């Protein structure tokens, strides 16, 4: 079959050879491409004189790539039906790479082929899982993702349970990190099933204690693994949220708070702004003190000073009775407005205006403002207060222009800036 394929696919090469033979040597030199050559992933220096078998599959792979490039998925699928026979070659030295290549090409074709079925996916995934050991766990995980996306939650969980119990000598030890990932996603599926049970339990009047116990069993299965997984440093955002939601449902607030605190402040974990966001949102939901909320937002500010929750931080700081907190609010607002994404945000400028009004109750308020603006006087005028900004703001957001114009002389008193709004002088606050 492959000899016929080679003969069919090789006709174009023969025609090119015949055409080239009619040209003289100088023409060939002129036509020679100066572009760099692309070499195969694995090059055996002794296979320059490749066999007909290998040439056939090389040509087949070229046609698969060409068909995929032009979205001819049926044609790509027909060629792909032949290509996996390459795995039967016992002499070639790139088996690992070819297995991964076949896995990637096959799934990409199936994802885009209009007539692909779940049975086709299952067949490809099972075949590739058992064609070698290097990719067994990752193929199993991808298989479960596909089942999950199509609503086959129980089947997806079964795939991960099988993968979780997979052992094969030294390979199992080498893939311990992937095994932990498998366990994490298996627990996430337990959480999804728990959510479905919770919804059913909440909307039905005919469920008894057995159904409640079944839901609790899924919680225990998920929580045991999630608690163990979260001992490993990493970014576990969706797993954290799932675990905390279940703990909140069963009113285990101490454990939920401990989990979130560890995730945010454990130095073994990489810096993660989301960890502080989750902790703040939890504290806010449960009406924690302003002091606790400000502490978390202070940590978030150190990581992402442009985060949208900095508006909440400013609000909490202004509600404080400490003048130092009011000065800190000014610093936070100015840091936000250092970023172009907040440049036209009316709320950010209104908060800055409110901070200035609050600071004016202090005798040394001008000194405080000038001190916080000392490193910004060189770039803020160009960033916020040019005549172009005045023209644009007056057309798009007149209210924003009035707020900004009232702050020009306060923030940049030693600069003569042409940013004014009608009825508002650039030297006074209204």
C-alpha positions, 0 to 999 in steps of 0.5 A, a space after each residue: 500500500 505504501 509503495 502505491 502511496 509513494 508512487 502517487 505522491 512522488 509524481 510531482 517530484 518526478 515532474 520537477 526533476 524532468 523540468 530541472 534537467 532541461 535548464 542549464 547550470 547557471 539557471 539552476 544556480 539563479 533559482 537556488 533558494 537562499 532561505 534557511 533549510 528546515 530539518 526534520 526533528 530527528 536526523 540520522 546522518 546515515 539515512 540521507 539515502 533513505 529507504 522507500 519505506 521511510 521516503 513514503 512516510 516522509 511524503 505522507 507527513 508532508 501531505 498531512 501538514 499541507 492539508 491541515 495548513 489549508 484546512 482540508 480535514 478530510 484529506 488530512 484524515 485519509 493520509 493520517 490513516 496510513 501514517 501511524 504504521 510508522 510506529 511499526 518500524 523497528 529500525 528508526 530511532 525517533 519513536 518517542 517523537 513520532 508517537 507524540 507527533 501522531 498523537 498531536 496530529 490525530 487529535 488536531 484533525 479530529 477537533 476540526 473534522 466535521 464528522 468526528 465522533 466520540 468513538 474516534 477520540 476514544 480510539 485514538 487516545 487509547 491507542 496512543 496511551 498504549 503505544 508507549 509509556 512516556 506520554 501515558 499520563 498526559 494523554 490520559 489527562 487530555 482524554 479526560 478533558 475532552 470527555 469533560 468538555 462533552 459532559 461525560 463527567 463520570 467517564 472523565 473521572 474513570 480515565 483519571 482514576 485509571 491513570 492515578 493508579 498507573 504504575 510502571 517501574 521507573 517510569 512511575 517515579 519519573 512522572 510523580 509530578 504528573 501523577 499529582 496533577 492527575 490526582 488534582 484534576 480527579 479531585 476537581 471532577 469530584 467537586 463538579 459531581 458534588 456541585 451537581 448533587 448539591 443543586 439536585 439536593 437544593 431543588 428537590 423535595 424528595 431526597 433523603 438522608 442517603 442522597 445527602 450522604 452521597 453528596 458528602 462522600 464526594 466532598 470527602 473524596 475531593 477534600 482529602 486529595 485537594 488538601 494533600 495537593 495544596 501542600 505542594 508549592 504551585 499555582 492551584 487557583 481553581 482547586 483552591 476555589 473549589 475546596 473553599 466553596 465546599 468548606 464554606 458550604 459545610 461551615 468549616 470557616 476556620 479550615 477555609 481561612 487557614 487554606 487561603 492564608 497558607 496559599 497567600 502567605 506561604 513563602 514556598 509558594 510562588 508570588 500569586 496576586 490571585 491568592 490575595 484576591 481570594 483571601 480578601 473576597 472571603 474576608 469581605 463575604 464574612 464581614 471581617 474587620 477593615 484592618 484584616 481586609 486592608 492587610 490583605 489589600 496591602 500585600 496585593 498592592 505590593 504585587 499589582 499596584 494597578 489592580 482594580 481592588 485598589 479602589 476598595 483599598 483606597 475606600 478602606 484607607 479613607 474610612 480610617 481615622 488615622 492620618 497616615 492611612 489617608 496619606 497611604 490612600 494618596 500614594 495608592 491612588 497615584 500609583 494606580 494613575 501611573 498606569 495608562 489603563 487607569 488614565 481615563 477612569 473617572 472613579 480613580 480620579 474622583 477618589 484622588 479628588 476625595 483624598 485631596 479634600 480629606 488631606 486638606 484638613 491637615 496643616 501640612 497637606 501641601 507638603 504631603 502631596 508634593 512629597 508623593 508627587 516628587 518622583 512624578 512631576 517629570 512624566 505626569 504632565 505628559 501622561 495626563 495634562 496635555 492640551 491633547 488630553 484636555 481636548 479629548 476629555 472635553 469631548 468624550 468625558 466632560 465630567 472627567 475633565 472637570 475633576 482633572 482640571 481641578 487637580 492640576 495646580 494641586 498636583 503640579 503647582 510649579 508647572 504652567 499646564 494648559 489643562 482647563 475646563 469651562 467654569 473651573 480654573 486650573 488653580 482651585 478645587 471646586 
